[in-house]
């Protein structure tokens, strides 16, 4: 009886010949799967309840992982947000964002996050008072242009006798004045765009 082991030399040659065919089969199956998924209608409605005696089922739009409009990478969607609702490309109100950057333009920026609505400046010493310095954090709180849509926090330090910087209190009025300056600039930007 002539018995050949699967580990014999001829079995190894056959399996080496079979791998390219398996690879091509896997590539074709993957391509077909991707093509089938991309051809599916993404606006399908799914039944929300079972049909009753008097009529059919009620249908609900399929929810998306990326929100009601889906993920829009290149900005070609039908429902573009207006500047009042936040503008395109940023997650907060565009007027408040631009006004905050304009108002803080004299200070060096440490970070600016347009999606989270956070602007943080570096320490800045005014030329008229070199023994004190200021740092500002601005938070834009929403997509609407509202009076309570922006918060500013001003931090102040003074130089002591040894030359080191020490924290000093800043007035609550200075925070409010900064917020009012940003809101005034945002109003000017909105009027300029409308007119």
One Martini backbone bead per residue (centre of mass of N, CA, C, O) as a GRO file, in nm:
protein
  195
    1UNK     BB    1   0.096   0.037   0.023
    2UNK     BB    2   0.047   0.379  -0.080
    3UNK     BB    3   0.143   0.623   0.148
    4UNK     BB    4   0.078   0.972   0.191
    5UNK     BB    5   0.186   1.237   0.336
    6UNK     BB    6   0.101   1.570   0.395
    7UNK     BB    7   0.433   1.625   0.443
    8UNK     BB    8   0.517   1.592   0.182
    9UNK     BB    9   0.655   1.722  -0.099
   10UNK     BB   10   0.401   1.729  -0.287
   11UNK     BB   11   0.213   1.877  -0.084
   12UNK     BB   12   0.378   2.142  -0.071
   13UNK     BB   13   0.343   2.220  -0.371
   14UNK     BB   14   0.035   2.239  -0.370
   15UNK     BB   15   0.009   2.463  -0.148
   16UNK     BB   16   0.174   2.680  -0.301
   17UNK     BB   17  -0.029   2.694  -0.544
   18UNK     BB   18  -0.288   2.777  -0.364
   19UNK     BB   19  -0.233   3.063  -0.236
   20UNK     BB   20  -0.289   3.260  -0.472
   21UNK     BB   21  -0.585   3.177  -0.502
   22UNK     BB   22  -0.673   3.255  -0.213
   23UNK     BB   23  -0.598   3.551  -0.225
   24UNK     BB   24  -0.783   3.629  -0.465
   25UNK     BB   25  -1.042   3.540  -0.331
   26UNK     BB   26  -1.027   3.733  -0.090
   27UNK     BB   27  -1.019   3.995  -0.255
   28UNK     BB   28  -1.291   3.953  -0.403
   29UNK     BB   29  -1.470   3.932  -0.150
   30UNK     BB   30  -1.399   4.209  -0.032
   31UNK     BB   31  -1.489   4.377  -0.276
   32UNK     BB   32  -1.785   4.281  -0.276
   33UNK     BB   33  -1.854   4.382   0.007
   34UNK     BB   34  -1.792   4.682  -0.036
   35UNK     BB   35  -1.984   4.722  -0.276
   36UNK     BB   36  -2.244   4.642  -0.123
   37UNK     BB   37  -2.227   4.864   0.097
   38UNK     BB   38  -2.217   5.116  -0.100
   39UNK     BB   39  -2.506   5.042  -0.239
   40UNK     BB   40  -2.650   5.109  -0.001
   41UNK     BB   41  -2.913   5.257   0.157
   42UNK     BB   42  -2.886   5.523   0.400
   43UNK     BB   43  -3.220   5.611   0.391
   44UNK     BB   44  -3.342   5.406   0.569
   45UNK     BB   45  -3.636   5.278   0.705
   46UNK     BB   46  -3.751   5.165   1.020
   47UNK     BB   47  -3.936   4.993   1.216
   48UNK     BB   48  -4.102   5.087   1.523
   49UNK     BB   49  -4.358   4.911   1.466
   50UNK     BB   50  -4.618   4.717   1.451
   51UNK     BB   51  -4.868   4.629   1.281
   52UNK     BB   52  -5.191   4.700   1.279
   53UNK     BB   53  -5.521   4.675   1.204
   54UNK     BB   54  -5.549   4.976   1.058
   55UNK     BB   55  -5.232   4.945   0.969
   56UNK     BB   56  -4.924   5.031   0.952
   57UNK     BB   57  -4.618   5.093   1.016
   58UNK     BB   58  -4.392   5.278   1.177
   59UNK     BB   59  -4.135   5.503   1.079
   60UNK     BB   60  -3.774   5.535   1.115
   61UNK     BB   61  -3.494   5.691   1.109
   62UNK     BB   62  -3.175   5.630   1.082
   63UNK     BB   63  -2.918   5.636   1.284
   64UNK     BB   64  -2.617   5.811   1.346
   65UNK     BB   65  -2.296   5.831   1.466
   66UNK     BB   66  -2.263   6.152   1.338
   67UNK     BB   67  -2.551   6.228   1.321
   68UNK     BB   68  -2.793   6.367   1.123
   69UNK     BB   69  -2.574   6.436   0.873
   70UNK     BB   70  -2.328   6.301   0.930
   71UNK     BB   71  -2.030   6.264   0.756
   72UNK     BB   72  -1.855   6.571   0.651
   73UNK     BB   73  -1.556   6.629   0.487
   74UNK     BB   74  -1.618   6.843   0.215
   75UNK     BB   75  -1.891   7.032   0.232
   76UNK     BB   76  -2.149   6.911   0.026
   77UNK     BB   77  -2.400   6.969   0.167
   78UNK     BB   78  -2.725   7.085   0.190
   79UNK     BB   79  -2.711   7.149   0.513
   80UNK     BB   80  -2.590   7.437   0.590
   81UNK     BB   81  -2.472   7.621   0.820
   82UNK     BB   82  -2.503   7.900   0.981
   83UNK     BB   83  -2.341   8.147   1.145
   84UNK     BB   84  -2.536   8.136   1.392
   85UNK     BB   85  -2.488   7.806   1.422
   86UNK     BB   86  -2.140   7.815   1.363
   87UNK     BB   87  -2.070   7.734   1.099
   88UNK     BB   88  -1.808   7.610   0.914
   89UNK     BB   89  -1.574   7.377   1.068
   90UNK     BB   90  -1.701   7.447   1.349
   91UNK     BB   91  -1.836   7.395   1.692
   92UNK     BB   92  -1.895   7.704   1.697
   93UNK     BB   93  -1.944   8.021   1.691
   94UNK     BB   94  -1.811   8.225   1.450
   95UNK     BB   95  -1.832   8.508   1.578
   96UNK     BB   96  -1.710   8.442   1.857
   97UNK     BB   97  -1.445   8.330   1.756
   98UNK     BB   98  -1.342   8.577   1.594
   99UNK     BB   99  -1.374   8.782   1.829
  100UNK     BB  100  -1.173   8.647   2.021
  101UNK     BB  101  -0.925   8.666   1.837
  102UNK     BB  102  -0.933   8.973   1.800
  103UNK     BB  103  -0.922   9.057   2.105
  104UNK     BB  104  -0.645   8.859   2.147
  105UNK     BB  105  -0.418   8.960   1.933
  106UNK     BB  106  -0.200   9.086   2.148
  107UNK     BB  107  -0.173   8.788   2.229
  108UNK     BB  108  -0.029   8.498   2.284
  109UNK     BB  109  -0.086   8.176   2.178
  110UNK     BB  110  -0.127   7.845   2.301
  111UNK     BB  111  -0.442   7.778   2.230
  112UNK     BB  112  -0.685   7.657   1.966
  113UNK     BB  113  -1.028   7.525   1.978
  114UNK     BB  114  -1.291   7.510   1.751
  115UNK     BB  115  -1.457   7.258   1.866
  116UNK     BB  116  -1.450   7.344   2.185
  117UNK     BB  117  -1.404   7.663   2.243
  118UNK     BB  118  -1.081   7.714   2.307
  119UNK     BB  119  -0.881   7.982   2.454
  120UNK     BB  120  -0.522   8.014   2.506
  121UNK     BB  121  -0.287   8.205   2.659
  122UNK     BB  122  -0.019   8.359   2.719
  123UNK     BB  123   0.188   8.540   2.875
  124UNK     BB  124   0.137   8.904   2.941
  125UNK     BB  125   0.320   9.212   2.918
  126UNK     BB  126   0.274   9.523   2.950
  127UNK     BB  127   0.459   9.800   2.872
  128UNK     BB  128   0.344   9.986   3.119
  129UNK     BB  129   0.362   9.693   3.307
  130UNK     BB  130   0.630   9.478   3.373
  131UNK     BB  131   0.530   9.366   3.680
  132UNK     BB  132   0.296   9.241   3.501
  133UNK     BB  133   0.072   8.962   3.419
  134UNK     BB  134  -0.128   8.789   3.163
  135UNK     BB  135  -0.406   8.551   3.137
  136UNK     BB  136  -0.630   8.389   2.893
  137UNK     BB  137  -0.957   8.234   2.906
  138UNK     BB  138  -1.173   8.106   2.646
  139UNK     BB  139  -1.530   8.021   2.634
  140UNK     BB  140  -1.736   7.861   2.405
  141UNK     BB  141  -2.080   7.740   2.463
  142UNK     BB  142  -2.187   7.762   2.152
  143UNK     BB  143  -2.376   7.807   1.837
  144UNK     BB  144  -2.488   8.063   1.950
  145UNK     BB  145  -2.566   8.409   1.954
  146UNK     BB  146  -2.493   8.495   2.286
  147UNK     BB  147  -2.439   8.646   2.588
  148UNK     BB  148  -2.386   8.341   2.729
  149UNK     BB  149  -2.156   8.219   2.506
  150UNK     BB  150  -1.924   8.354   2.695
  151UNK     BB  151  -1.603   8.292   2.868
  152UNK     BB  152  -1.383   8.469   3.095
  153UNK     BB  153  -1.038   8.425   3.216
  154UNK     BB  154  -0.831   8.613   3.436
  155UNK     BB  155  -0.483   8.616   3.491
  156UNK     BB  156  -0.258   8.724   3.762
  157UNK     BB  157   0.079   8.859   3.785
  158UNK     BB  158   0.351   8.941   4.009
  159UNK     BB  159   0.647   9.092   4.089
  160UNK     BB  160   0.870   9.045   4.320
  161UNK     BB  161   1.162   9.113   4.492
  162UNK     BB  162   1.304   8.841   4.360
  163UNK     BB  163   1.154   8.804   4.057
  164UNK     BB  164   0.906   8.648   4.105
  165UNK     BB  165   0.608   8.499   4.032
  166UNK     BB  166   0.285   8.603   4.160
  167UNK     BB  167  -0.017   8.560   4.253
  168UNK     BB  168  -0.306   8.761   4.163
  169UNK     BB  169  -0.576   8.931   4.180
  170UNK     BB  170  -0.863   8.955   3.981
  171UNK     BB  171  -1.115   9.110   3.862
  172UNK     BB  172  -1.441   9.053   3.779
  173UNK     BB  173  -1.465   9.291   3.576
  174UNK     BB  174  -1.253   9.193   3.368
  175UNK     BB  175  -1.414   8.953   3.266
  176UNK     BB  176  -1.663   9.117   3.171
  177UNK     BB  177  -1.509   9.306   2.977
  178UNK     BB  178  -1.410   9.084   2.788
  179UNK     BB  179  -1.687   8.972   2.708
  180UNK     BB  180  -1.796   9.244   2.595
  181UNK     BB  181  -1.581   9.275   2.373
  182UNK     BB  182  -1.655   9.018   2.221
  183UNK     BB  183  -1.958   9.082   2.171
  184UNK     BB  184  -1.911   9.343   2.013
  185UNK     BB  185  -1.745   9.215   1.784
  186UNK     BB  186  -1.962   9.009   1.697
  187UNK     BB  187  -2.171   9.220   1.615
  188UNK     BB  188  -1.998   9.355   1.397
  189UNK     BB  189  -1.965   9.102   1.218
  190UNK     BB  190  -2.267   9.053   1.166
  191UNK     BB  191  -2.332   9.327   1.037
  192UNK     BB  192  -2.120   9.307   0.808
  193UNK     BB  193  -2.250   9.053   0.676
  194UNK     BB  194  -2.545   9.162   0.636
  195UNK     BB  195  -2.444   9.443   0.483
   0.00000   0.00000   0.00000
